[in-house]
Amino acid sequence: SALRVKLGRLIGNKPRLAERIDVLAIEAIGERLYEMQFGKPRIASRDLVRQLLADVSTSVARRTFTPRFLMAEWETVVDAWQLDSWESYRDVKRLGRVTRLPENADDALVHVCAGSP
């Protein structure tokens, strides 16, 4: 990769230094660090998350959210910020959203993301 080439230029003729440097994608680094602390991570596939959101959304009385919106909300808000409660979901800053969802919509959405009716 381009990063490895640039690293080679930086370290020059110090091969022992190159042995101590890892060049990895940020996700791979995250997985490696997690595994060192807690064991092998169990990461849900995007398709599984999409299916779970769809399944739960059908059980919520006010089904007002599209699957696309639910997936975006999950990825950019709930999962990205590691939210685990209504209060944290309600209070998180949503970058790029000019108008907040009405409180009752937020309430319905948090039930979908939490998997509760």
N, C-alpha and C positions, 0 to 999 in steps of 0.2 A: 504494500500500500504506500501511498505518498508519505504518510507519517513515518513509516519505517525508513524510507529513503532520506528524509530530513533528519531523522535521528542519527542515521549513519554519518551524515555530514557533521552533526554536532559533536559526536563522540570521537570522530577522527580515527586515529590508530590506537584506540584503547579497547581492545576486544573484551577484556575482563569487565569493563564497565557495561558493555552491551549485554553481558550475561545477567546482569542484575536489573535490567530494565524490561518491563513488559509493555507491549503496545497492543491494547485491546479496545474494543468498543465499550462505551460506558455501561451498557447493559451487561456485558460479560464481566466487567469489573464488579458491578453490583451483585451479580449472582455469586461470584467468587467470594466476595466479602461476607455475604449472607451465609454461604455454605461453611465458611471457616468458623462462624459464630454459632450457627443454629442447625447445620446439616443441610442436606439437599433441599432446595426450595421447591414447593409445589405451586407452579404458576399456571393459572387457568388460561386456556387459549382464548383468543378473541372471539372465536365462534361459540365457545361454551358460555362466555360472559354474555354475548348477544342473546343466546337462547335462554339463559337464566333470567335476564331482564325481561324478555318477551313473556316467559311463563309467569313471572311474578306480576307483570303489568296487567295481565288479563284478570288477575284476582283482585285488583284494586278497583273499587267502585267507580271512581271518576277516571275513566281511561281516556285521558286527554293528551297524551304524549305519544309522538311518533317513535317507532323503533330507532330511527336515526338520531332524534333528539336525546332519547334515553342513553344511547351508546356514547354520544358526545358528552353528556352530563356526567356519565360514569367515568369516562377517560380523563376529562379535563378538570373535573371538580372532585368527585367522591374518591376515586382511586388515586388521582394525582396528589391530593392533599391528605390522603389516608384518613378520611373522615369516618367516624364511627358512632356519631350521635346526631340527633335532630339539631341540637344547639350548635354544634360545630358546622353542620351543613348550612344552617340558617345564617351564621355569622361570617362564613368565609367570603372573602372578596372575590367576585367573579370578574376577571379581567375581560374587557371587551363587551360586556353586556351593559348597555346603557340603562335599560329599564329592568328593575327587579321583577321577578315573578311575584304575583300576588301571594300572600301568606298561605291561603288555602291550596294554591297550586304547589307551593313549596312543600306543604304538609303531605300532599298526595305523592309527590315525587320522592320524598324521603322514605315513604313506606315502600315504594318500588325498589329503591336502592338498598334498603335495609332488609327487604324480603319479608315484610310483615304487612298484614291487612289493615 
